[in-house]
């Protein structure tokens, strides 16, 4: 029997896997009391805002992919807010900026997470809002043992809080002291915000859906929008080294809402893999699978060998190069052409025996790719980022920085969801004192250059890294998975899917297996650098494999034996009803529960 850090859980009732055990168990409690997967996921989402505040927040965003027991067609829940009305390239250039800052109010898009969770609950849940929010309100009001990572994050930005972000200091440096890991920590302002949302909901009527709409109105047009509008006008220090006020207004919140759209799908190995459209990076996973198919590799590629690591790395570089040239929130998307077999064969022909140091986007249907003019000057700056930058889990040097969250749920009826909440990190922007949370910084993923798919424009979504995954077999959902990790999310998910779906490993075996990733493409986060031929590996790959990779030209960084990958996953066999789950052990925080 293969040793795993935890068992692959199996049962028939329901499963939850999330990046914090309090979220996992809160969601499981919903399932136990008769709620469905969407009630449970919404509950987990709000709990994550409280217990992983350094990894996500109410002012952030969430994309999710769902399939219901009645409608197996995978749908994307878009909780990615757009750029506010005043966010023009000209405005940033007038401020003397050539990049959107990685922190501070100026980098905010319209907060989308809360509206998206409420939309999910309205359309597919069964529980009233009060019951769903009860655990989150309890943890915010009475306190929860503060995650060690959250305490460490506050320590990393202590000087910024004390000198510039005084509203954040009031919340996170209570009594003038740093919070201690595992000590009870409460956020009464956010508890009050949630309680007021419930009160506003119940004042809207007795109908469950009407109540949820009442809460959405209070968020988008009521007291939350009013507080954000006023606070956003205050200037604060950001990663540019200067003070800037924000651009998000109450009008922006009132005129945007979360929405549903069809997932982007691809057939692979008798399965259908579903991802977000190209406003997210998710289709790079589909491209990578298609290119590996064109190489004839997936069924026989040994990911524990030098050859396996090399081929997967080079394929992902090609997919990520296409991300830089073609992905974005645009009407004339090149994505359909990028996912064809002939195009995958063209890309596969570029994979050689040695590590490439080039960014090589393709020419789908003969279209000429265009990269940002900044590309040439963004190689290996070596800049030491402050603790304010959020999601990139591990840098090219192996240094651990930010992160994000994930939750997967499957219930006994066959409802399934994969969601990746993120943004609005406590370190990303100053706390809005009346609300108990801050805005996000997802606008840093826009380019301040005209004519690119991911160029900044009002009302446009940034090309996010958030990348949930749903897998179907014969039209029925069988697996939901995802991972925190910025640009690494789909790299780590690719390894997991190859090991589990093509290699036959159990969920936990595939999650535990040694991971790696590259940063040999333009990063999505400020300051948008590239590390050619970089390869960050868990040194459990072995000395001989690592030496072989170095001979192939990879610039290898050993990141420790248990440092990369943050996978969560749940599955359901639609023929037997057996459900299963696994969760990453590396952060010592992810947890799967179920029965």
N, C-alpha and C positions, 0 to 999 in steps of 0.2 A: 504493500500500500504506500502511495506517495504521501510524504509528510506535507501538511499545509499548516499555516499559522493558526487557522481557525477551520472548523468544518464548513463545507458547503451545506447550508441549511436546506432542508426539504420538508414539505408538508402538503396539505391540501386546502388550507383555509385562506392564507394570505401571507405576503412577504413585503417587507420594507427594507431598503438599504439606503443609508444617508451618511453624510459626512460628520454627523454628531449624534451620539447615542440618545440624547434627550429628544432630538427631532425624530429619530427612528422609533423610539418607544412611544412618543406622543401620537405619532401616526398609527402605530399598531393598536394603541388604545382606541382610536376611532374605529378601526376595523373590528375590534372585539365587541364594540357596542353597536354594531350594525351599519356603520358608515361604509361607503364604498371607497375605491382607490382615490377618487378625486377629492372627496371630503378629507381623506387622510393626508394626501399630498399638500392640500391647502393648509391644513393644520401644521404640517412639518415646515412648510415655507415660512409661516409667521414665527414659529419657534426658532428657526435658523436665524431670522433677523435679530433675535434676542441673544442667543447663545453663541453665535459665530459672528459677532459684529465687525470683526476685522476681515471677514471674508465675504460678507454681503450685508445689505441693509434695505430698509423700506424705500430709500431714495434711489435704489439701483434698478436692476432689470432682471427679467427671467424669460428665456425661451423654453418651451416644453413641447414634447410630441406625445400625443395621446391616441389610443384606439379604444373604443368602447365595446362592451359585450354585444351591443346591438348594431354597431357600425364599425367594421374592422378597418375601414379606410383611414390611414394615419393622417392626423391633422396637426398642424403646428399652431400652438398658442404663442402669439408674438407679444411679449411683454418688453420689447426693446423700444424705449422711447426715442423720438426723433430729435434732431437739432432744433433749438428754439428759433423763433422768428427773427431774432436779431443776430443769429450766428452766421455771418457772411464772411467769406475770405477777406473781403475788403476791410471789415472791422478788425480782424486779427492783424492784418498788415498795418493798419493805422496805429495799432498798439506796438508795432515793431517786432511782431512775432512771426517766425517762419514755421513753427510747429504749435499745435494746441498744447498747452501745458498739461502735464500728467497729474496735477492735483489742483485743488482750489475751485472756486465757483465758476470760473470761466470755462471749465472743461465739462460742465454738466449738460447732459441731454435731459429731456423730460422724463421724470421718474416713472418707470413702467411696471415695477414688480407688483405693487399692491393692487393696481387696477387689473392686472393679468390674473392674479390669484382669485380675485373676486369674480372675474368673468368666468374662470374655470368652475368656481363653486356654483355660480348661477346656472350655467348651461349644463353641467354634468354632475354636480353634487346633489346631495339629498338633505344635508343638515342645515339648520339655521346658523347664521353668522355667530351668534353668541357662543354656541357650543363649540364651533370650530376654533374660535379665538381664545377660548378659556385657558388652555395651557400657556400660550404666549403671554397673555395678560398676567397670569400667575407668576411666571418666571421673571417678567419685567418688574412687577410690583413687589413681590416678596424676595426676589433675588434668586440667583442660580450660581453654582460654583464656576467661577470665571475660568474659561479655557486658558491653559498656559500660553497658547499662541496669542490670544487676545491681550493678556497681560504683557507679554514680550513686545507686542506691536505698540502698545501705549508707551512702553519704555523707549522704543526706538524713535518716537516722535515727541518725547517729553519737552524738549527745548522749543520745538515749533509751537506746541500747545501753550507753553508758559509765555512765550515772547510775542506770538502773533495770533493764535487761534484761542482766544480767551474763553469763548463759549464751549469749546471742546475741553479745555482744562477744567471748567466747572463740572462737567459730567464725568470725565475720565480720571481726573486727579482730585477726587473728593477729599476734602480736608487738606488739600495741598500735597497729598501723598500718592505715589504710584500704586495702582491696584495690585494685589497679590494673586498669584496663580492659585486657583481652587478655593479662594475665599469668596464668600457670598457677595455678589454684586447686583445691585438693582438699578433700573432705569425708570424711575417713576414718571418722568415726562412722557416716555413712549407708552407706558402702561395707560396713562391718561388719554393719549391719542387714540389707542385702540378702544378704550372704554367709550370714548366719545363717538367713535365710528359706530359702535354697537348701538349707542343711544340714538344716534341719527338714523340708523337703519330701522330700529323698532318704531321710531316716530313716523316713518314713511308708510306704515301699514302693517297688517298681520300676515300678508302673503310673503312666503319665503323669498321669492324672486324680487318682489317690490322692496323688501328690506335690504337685499344686497344692492339693488340699484340706489337706494337711499344712501348706503355707505359709499358707493362709487361717486355719487354726487357730492357728498361731504368731502371726499378726497380731491376730486377734480375741480370742483367749483365752490367749495365751502371753506371751512376753517383751515384745512391743510393748504390748499392753494393760496389762500390769503397770507398765511405765515411765510410760505416759500417766496411769494411775490415781494414782500417787504424785505426779507432777509437777503434775497439775491442781489439787492441793490447795494449792499455793503461791500466795500473792497477788503480783500484779505490776501495775504501772501500766498503765492503758488510756486510751482517748481521752476518758473522762469526767473525767480529771485526778486520779483516785484509784486506789488499789490494790484489786484484787479477785482472788479465787481463781476457778478454773474449776469447771465442773459435770460435765464428762465423766468417767465412771468406767469401770473395767474391766468392770463388769456391763453398762454401756451398749454397749460394743464387742461383748461376747459375745452380746448379744440382738438385734443388728441385722446384716443382711447386704445386699449389693447384690442387685438382682433384675432380672428381665425383665418388660416389659409392652408392650402394643400401642401403636404410635405414634398420635398424633392426625393425621388426614389430611384433605385437601380436594382436590377436583378443580378444576383451573385450566388453561385453554388446552390441553386434551387431555393434561394431565399430572396426576400425583398428587404433592402436596407433603406430606412427612411431617415432623412436629415432635413434641416432647415433649408430654405432657398439661399441664394448667394449673398444675401445681406448678412449671413453668418458664414463662418469658415467651414461649416459641416460638410459641404460637398467635396472638400479635399479628401475626406475619407473614402468617398465613392470613387473619386478619380484614382486614388492609390490602389484600391481593390481592382479597378479595371486595368490599370497598367500592369499590376502583378499578374493578372490573368493573361494579358498579352505576352508577358514573359514566360507563361506556362509554369509559374512558380507556386501559387498558394498551397496546393495540396502536398507539395513535396519539400517546401522550403523549411529548413531546420533553423529556428530562431535562436538556437543555442550555439550556432557556429559563426565564424567570421564571415562566411559567404552570406548567410541569412541576414545578419545585422547590416552588412554592406548594402545588399540589394534593397532591403526595406528602407534604409536611410536615403539612398539615391532616388528611389521612387517618390518618397515623401518630399524631397527637395523639388522635384518637378511639379508635383501637385501644388506645393506652396508658392512656387514661382507663378503658376497660373492664378493663384489667389491674388497675388499682388497686381497682376496685369488686368484681370477680368472680373473679380468679385466686387460687389457693391450693390447698393439699393438703387438699381437702374431698371428702366423699362426694357431697353434693348440688351437683354442679358445674353452673354455668350454661353451660358451654362449648358443648354441642351446639346450644343456641339461638343463641349468639353467632356461630356459623358458618353459619347459614342465609341463603339469598338474601333473603327478606323483611326479616330484621334488617339485612342489609348495605344494603338500599335505604333503610331508616329512617335509618341512620347517614350515608349518602351525602347525604341531604337537608340535613344540617347544614353541609356544606362550602360556604363562601361565598367571596367575592372578596377578603376581608380576613383577616388573621391573627387567630385567636381567642386570647384570653388566659384562657379558662375551661377547667376540667377537667370534661368533659361525658360521664360514663358513660351508657350506654343502659339501657333497661328491657326486657330479653329476656323474652318471654312475660308481660309486665306486672309483672315482679318489680321492686321498688323498690331501686335501688342505694344502697349505703351507703359513704361515704368515711370515712377516719380523722378523728376530731375534730381531730387535729393539722394537718389540711390547711390551715386558714385561717391558721395561724401559721408556715407553713413556706415562705413565698414570699421568694425572693431574700435570704437571710440574709447573703450575701457572706462567710461564715466562711471563713477560710484554713485548710484542712485540713492536718494534719500528714502526713508521708510514710507514715504507717502504714496509711492507707486504701488498699485494694487496687485493685479492678478497673475503676473508672470511668476510661476512657482519656483523655477530654478533657472538661473542665468547661465550664459555660456561658460562661465567660470566655475559653475557648480554651486554658486552661492544661492542659498534659499532666500526668496523675497516674499512676495504676496501669494495669494491663492484665491480660491472661490469655493462654492458649495455644489452639492449635487444631491438629488433624491430620486429614487425609483420606487414605485409601488405597483403591486399586482394584487387583485382581490380574487375571491373564490368564484366570482361570476365571469372573470376574464377581462375586466377593465384593467388597463395598463397605462402607466405614464412614466416618462423620463423627463426630468426638469433640472435645469442648471441655473439656479439663482446666483446673482453676483452683483458687484457694484455697490455704491453707497457705503464703501468701507469706512470705518471710523477714522481712518488715517487719510481718507481721500479729500475731504473738504470739511470746513468748520461745522460744528453741530448747530442746528437750528434749535435754540433753547426751549421754545414752547412745544416742540414736537418730539425732541429726544433723538433725532437722527440727522444725518447730513445727506447732501445730494451726491450723485455719482460723478464719474469723470470719463465716461465712455466716449465723449467727443474727441479724446486724444487719438482715436483711431482714424479720424478724418485726416486727409491731406489738405494743406493750404495751397493747393495748386489746381488751377482750372483744368477740366477736361479728362479727369481720371474717374473710373467707376466709383471710387471712394473719396472723391473731392467733397469738401464741406459745402452744404447748402441747407437753408432753412427747410424744415419739414422732411428731411432725409434721415434714414437710419444709418448709423455708423456700421462699417463692416466688422461686426463683433466676432470674438473668438469663442463665444459660448456655444456648445455643440452637443446637445442631447442626441441620443440614438435610440431608434426603435427598429426591431427586426421582425419580419413576418415570414411565416411558412404557409404556403397554400392559402394565402389571403388572411391568415389569422395571426394575431400578435403572439410571439413566443419569447421575446427577450427585450428588456429595456436596460440601457447602461449609459454611463457617462463618467466624466472625470473633471475635477477642477484642473487648472493649469495653463490658462492662456494659450499661447501658441503650441503648447505640448498636448493639448486635450485630444486632438485627433491622432496624434502620433502614438500616444499611449493606448487609445482605444483600438487602433489598428492592430497593435500587438495582441491585445486581449482577444479581439474577434478572430484573428488568425489562429491563435492557440486554442480557443474554445470551439469555434465553429468549423475550422478546417483541420485543426490538430487533435481534436477530441479530448482536450483537457477539461476537467470540471471547472466550475466557475471560480472556486477559490484557488485551484492550481494555476489557472490562467492569470488571476489577479496577482498572486504571489511571485510569479516567475520574473526573472531579472528584466528590467526596463532600460530604455535609452531614448534619447531624442537629439535632434540637431537644431541649431540656430543659424543655419546657412541660408538664410533668407531674411528679408526685412521684418524686424519685429513689429508687432502690433501696438506696443506700448512705448510711450515717451522714454528715451529719445530716438526711437525707431532705428536702431542700429542692426547691423548684420555681422555675423562671425563666420566667414567662409571656412568650409570644411570642418566646422566644429562638430563634435560628437560627445555628448555627456552621457556617461554610462554608470550603471551600478557595477561595482567591481566584482560582484558575484558572477559576471560573465566569464571571468577567468583570465589569468595572465596570458595564456597562449592566444586566446581569441582577441584580446585587446592588442597584443603585439601584432597580430595579423592585420587588424584594422589600421594600425599606425603605418604598417608597410604599404597599405593601400592609399595612404595619404590623408587619412582622417586625423584631425587634431583632437586627441582624446583627452577628456577630463574625467577623472574618477570621482564620483560623487558619493562614495560610501556604499555599503552593501544594501541598505534598505532606505532609499531616499527618493526614488522616482516612481511616478504613477500614483493615482489617487482613485482608482476605479471603484464604482459601485455597480451592482447588477442584480436584476431579478429575472426569473424565467417562469414560463408556464407551458406545460404540455397540454394543448387543447383537446387531445384525445383522451387523456387520463385525468386531467385536472390537477396533476401534481405540480406544485410550485416550488421554486428554489431561490436562493439568494446567496450573495457573497459580498464582502466589503474589504477594502484596502486596510492592511495592518500598519502601514508605514508611519502614518501620522498619529497612530495610537488614539484615534478619535472616531474614525469611520466605524459604523456598526450596522450589521444586518440582524433583523429579528423576524420571527414568523413562526407559523405552525401549520 
